[in-house]
Amino acid sequence: MYSAYTHAAMAGITLLKIFLALFTFFIVYGSLYPFHIALSSDALSQWHALLNVDITQSGRGDTVANILLFVPFGFFCRHSYPAKNSILRFVHIMLAGLLLAFGLQVAQLVIPGRVPSGSDAVWNMLGCLIGYSLALLPLLHLLPKSKDAARFPPIPLILALSCIAYSWAPFVPSLDFQLLKDNLKFIFSPDISPWWLLQKFTLWLVIFRFLRSSDTWLSNEKLYPLIVVVVLSVNLFIVGHAPGAEHILGGLLALPAWYFLRPLRQASILAVLFAVSLLITTFVPFELHQDPNSFSWVPFSGALSSNILLNAMSIFRKLAYYASLIWLLAESGLHLRTSTVLVAAVLFFSEQLQVYFVGPSPEITDTVMAVAVGVILSHYQAIRRAELVGNQEVDSGSRTGTDTDKLTLSPKPDLNDKP
């Protein structure tokens, strides 16, 4: 019994360490891109900017981006750092965040086009502290409990909440009346794209299906109208992410479609609709280039060459959507590995076609993200299965009255242990 729990716990910690390594790599990758090192005379003149920690000079977009960039780092560091002394663990993690944040600013001295700033590192440290603080909270206990009594939430629930969470990115609420007024104006814009409406309509159906299969209290279909109203209402008060008319209209149309068009609930039909909507919106406005663009084999090259915050939101959206599509295909009967390969292959083919269209950035990024989320889903599914096996062994031992001493002396490892 203990070995099953131990396997699930250790596998969970390993997955968290993988997340930490990936986010650390992404931070370094994004900070030093495009990796052109050139020591110039201007580098020495920029030392004063590196030592400038006046955070009042930072713009709102840069501030939010720098904070959010290090939140995952602090969160996964806390869960990946084995230490009995909580104070020592906190000091080590904050010191690691400090060295990483300021080290990257120093490295930017020799990267042309990069402007180092000590205030950016200060905001990074705040993000690390927020992430560490979030890791202290029993977040798993805040999620709806599944009926199988597993501590790790089911994948459909995570995917549904991730798709909803994107509507609230970058998670900066405001009660500013002008913001509410501007968002309402954006909603009533007469320009409604049928292709984006199709995607939002299908997305809501996907969310409904995942919630129903989550085996939690959110499976109650009577709650779906309330969920749509809450999600869209909160969206009105989010800075930098105005809800489009397609998103609202898509939710309103998805509700009757869910209740009365039951064939749309099938995973296979939803997978096809969702895949088609994702592919079509990629090529909007369907304008051809006179000369084909070049295809970039460097991941995230387009995302790192413009607004970092908006591109980070776009990456989050694509990760949630591609993971949802892969899981829909798995629910349709395909093996999870086959679903991942299929989605990655279709995205790669789509990226190759994008060289002929105006708007999209043809690069390898989407294919890489599809493979990454497929691997993560596979590992997470294995961890949750191991935990369920442990639960079954405990239940079996309790019914037969055997190994009760071992069950008492060997409690389940708690991944959310407080310091």
Summary of the structure (lengths in Angstrom):
residues: 419
radius of gyration: 23.3
end to end distance: 26.2
largest distance: 77.3
contacts: 1294
relative contact order: 0.12
helix: 72%
strand: 1%
